[in-house]
Amino acid sequence: MAKIITIVILLAIAAGAIFLMTWDIPAPEKQVSKTLNDDRFPG
């Protein structure tokens, strides 16, 4: 039984990796701009 569970987990990880490698992730359409205070940086 443990062997079957291990095989299923490995197949799920492999399927997820293949999905992420082949998925055409769309570029962000909204521009993000954030102003940081000078107080946060040493110097």
N, CA, C and O atoms as a GROMACS GRO file, in nm:
protein
  172
    1MET      N    1   0.082  -0.120   0.000
    1MET     CA    2   0.000   0.000   0.000
    1MET      C    3   0.087   0.126   0.000
    1MET      O    4   0.057   0.223  -0.070
    2ALA      N    5   0.194   0.125   0.079
    2ALA     CA    6   0.282   0.242   0.085
    2ALA      C    7   0.350   0.266  -0.049
    2ALA      O    8   0.378   0.380  -0.086
    3LYS      N    9   0.376   0.158  -0.122
    3LYS     CA   10   0.440   0.170  -0.253
    3LYS      C   11   0.348   0.243  -0.352
    3LYS      O   12   0.394   0.325  -0.431
    4ILE      N   13   0.220   0.213  -0.346
    4ILE     CA   14   0.123   0.276  -0.436
    4ILE      C   15   0.110   0.425  -0.403
    4ILE      O   16   0.104   0.508  -0.493
    5ILE      N   17   0.105   0.458  -0.274
    5ILE     CA   18   0.094   0.598  -0.233
    5ILE      C   19   0.217   0.676  -0.278
    5ILE      O   20   0.206   0.790  -0.324
    6THR      N   21   0.335   0.615  -0.264
    6THR     CA   22   0.459   0.681  -0.308
    6THR      C   23   0.457   0.707  -0.458
    6THR      O   24   0.497   0.814  -0.503
    7ILE      N   25   0.412   0.610  -0.534
    7ILE     CA   26   0.405   0.626  -0.680
    7ILE      C   27   0.306   0.736  -0.718
    7ILE      O   28   0.333   0.815  -0.807
    8VAL      N   29   0.191   0.741  -0.650
    8VAL     CA   30   0.091   0.844  -0.679
    8VAL      C   31   0.146   0.982  -0.646
    8VAL      O   32   0.124   1.077  -0.722
    9ILE      N   33   0.216   0.995  -0.534
    9ILE     CA   34   0.274   1.124  -0.496
    9ILE      C   35   0.380   1.167  -0.598
    9ILE      O   36   0.383   1.283  -0.638
   10LEU      N   37   0.466   1.075  -0.639
   10LEU     CA   38   0.569   1.108  -0.738
   10LEU      C   39   0.506   1.148  -0.872
   10LEU      O   40   0.555   1.239  -0.939
   11LEU      N   41   0.399   1.080  -0.912
   11LEU     CA   42   0.331   1.116  -1.036
   11LEU      C   43   0.266   1.254  -1.026
   11LEU      O   44   0.267   1.330  -1.122
   12ALA      N   45   0.210   1.287  -0.909
   12ALA     CA   46   0.149   1.418  -0.890
   12ALA      C   47   0.254   1.528  -0.896
   12ALA      O   48   0.230   1.634  -0.954
   13ILE      N   49   0.370   1.504  -0.835
   13ILE     CA   50   0.478   1.603  -0.840
   13ILE      C   51   0.528   1.621  -0.983
   13ILE      O   52   0.551   1.733  -1.028
   14ALA      N   53   0.545   1.511  -1.054
   14ALA     CA   54   0.591   1.519  -1.193
   14ALA      C   55   0.489   1.591  -1.281
   14ALA      O   56   0.526   1.672  -1.366
   15ALA      N   57   0.360   1.562  -1.261
   15ALA     CA   58   0.256   1.629  -1.339
   15ALA      C   59   0.254   1.778  -1.309
   15ALA      O   60   0.238   1.859  -1.400
   16GLY      N   61   0.269   1.816  -1.183
   16GLY     CA   62   0.273   1.957  -1.146
   16GLY      C   63   0.393   2.027  -1.207
   16GLY      O   64   0.382   2.141  -1.253
   17ALA      N   65   0.509   1.961  -1.207
   17ALA     CA   66   0.629   2.021  -1.265
   17ALA      C   67   0.613   2.040  -1.416
   17ALA      O   68   0.651   2.144  -1.470
   18ILE      N   69   0.557   1.941  -1.482
   18ILE     CA   70   0.534   1.952  -1.628
   18ILE      C   71   0.435   2.064  -1.657
   18ILE      O   72   0.453   2.140  -1.752
   19PHE      N   73   0.330   2.074  -1.576
   19PHE     CA   74   0.231   2.180  -1.595
   19PHE      C   75   0.296   2.317  -1.581
   19PHE      O   76   0.272   2.406  -1.663
   20LEU      N   77   0.379   2.336  -1.478
   20LEU     CA   78   0.442   2.466  -1.457
   20LEU      C   79   0.544   2.498  -1.566
   20LEU      O   80   0.561   2.615  -1.602
   21MET      N   81   0.610   2.397  -1.620
   21MET     CA   82   0.709   2.421  -1.726
   21MET      C   83   0.643   2.458  -1.858
   21MET      O   84   0.701   2.531  -1.939
   22THR      N   85   0.522   2.409  -1.880
   22THR     CA   86   0.458   2.431  -2.010
   22THR      C   87   0.352   2.541  -2.006
   22THR      O   88   0.303   2.581  -2.112
   23TRP      N   89   0.316   2.591  -1.888
   23TRP     CA   90   0.211   2.691  -1.874
   23TRP      C   91   0.263   2.826  -1.920
   23TRP      O   92   0.368   2.871  -1.873
   24ASP      N   93   0.192   2.890  -2.009
   24ASP     CA   94   0.229   3.022  -2.058
   24ASP      C   95   0.168   3.126  -1.964
   24ASP      O   96   0.054   3.169  -1.983
   25ILE      N   97   0.245   3.165  -1.864
   25ILE     CA   98   0.196   3.257  -1.762
   25ILE      C   99   0.182   3.396  -1.824
   25ILE      O  100   0.278   3.448  -1.881
   26PRO      N  101   0.065   3.457  -1.814
   26PRO     CA  102   0.048   3.591  -1.872
   26PRO      C  103   0.126   3.696  -1.795
   26PRO      O  104   0.139   3.689  -1.672
   27ALA      N  105   0.178   3.793  -1.868
   27ALA     CA  106   0.252   3.902  -1.805
   27ALA      C  107   0.156   3.991  -1.728
   27ALA      O  108   0.040   4.003  -1.767
   28PRO      N  109   0.200   4.051  -1.620
   28PRO     CA  110   0.112   4.140  -1.545
   28PRO      C  111   0.069   4.260  -1.630
   28PRO      O  112   0.151   4.319  -1.701
   29GLU      N  113  -0.056   4.295  -1.621
   29GLU     CA  114  -0.108   4.406  -1.701
   29GLU      C  115  -0.110   4.536  -1.623
   29GLU      O  116  -0.117   4.644  -1.683
   30LYS      N  117  -0.104   4.529  -1.492
   30LYS     CA  118  -0.113   4.647  -1.408
   30LYS      C  119   0.027   4.682  -1.357
   30LYS      O  120   0.098   4.597  -1.304
   31GLN      N  121   0.066   4.809  -1.374
   31GLN     CA  122   0.196   4.853  -1.329
   31GLN      C  123   0.192   4.878  -1.178
   31GLN      O  124   0.099   4.941  -1.127
   32VAL      N  125   0.294   4.829  -1.108
   32VAL     CA  126   0.302   4.845  -0.963
   32VAL      C  127   0.412   4.945  -0.932
   32VAL      O  128   0.524   4.931  -0.979
   33SER      N  129   0.378   5.045  -0.852
   33SER     CA  130   0.476   5.146  -0.813
   33SER      C  131   0.462   5.169  -0.664
   33SER      O  132   0.352   5.193  -0.614
   34LYS      N  133   0.574   5.162  -0.592
   34LYS     CA  134   0.570   5.181  -0.448
   34LYS      C  135   0.686   5.271  -0.408
   34LYS      O  136   0.799   5.250  -0.452
   35THR      N  137   0.657   5.370  -0.325
   35THR     CA  138   0.760   5.463  -0.279
   35THR      C  139   0.807   5.417  -0.141
   35THR      O  140   0.726   5.396  -0.050
   36LEU      N  141   0.939   5.402  -0.128
   36LEU     CA  142   0.996   5.361  -0.001
   36LEU      C  143   1.056   5.483   0.069
   36LEU      O  144   1.122   5.565   0.006
   37ASN      N  145   1.034   5.493   0.199
   37ASN     CA  146   1.091   5.603   0.276
   37ASN      C  147   1.242   5.583   0.294
   37ASN      O  148   1.290   5.470   0.303
   38ASP      N  149   1.316   5.694   0.297
   38ASP     CA  150   1.460   5.687   0.318
   38ASP      C  151   1.493   5.638   0.459
   38ASP      O  152   1.604   5.591   0.483
   39ASP      N  153   1.400   5.648   0.552
   39ASP     CA  154   1.423   5.606   0.690
   39ASP      C  155   1.446   5.455   0.702
   39ASP      O  156   1.503   5.408   0.801
   40ARG      N  157   1.402   5.380   0.602
   40ARG     CA  158   1.416   5.235   0.609
   40ARG      C  159   1.557   5.189   0.575
   40ARG      O  160   1.591   5.073   0.601
   41PHE      N  161   1.639   5.275   0.518
   41PHE     CA  162   1.773   5.237   0.473
   41PHE      C  163   1.880   5.299   0.563
   41PHE      O  164   1.872   5.417   0.597
   42PRO      N  165   1.979   5.220   0.601
   42PRO     CA  166   2.086   5.276   0.685
   42PRO      C  167   2.175   5.370   0.605
   42PRO      O  168   2.185   5.358   0.483
   43GLY      N  169   2.238   5.461   0.673
   43GLY     CA  170   2.334   5.546   0.603
   43GLY      C  171   2.317   5.688   0.622
   43GLY      O  172   2.394   5.767   0.567
   0.00000   0.00000   0.00000
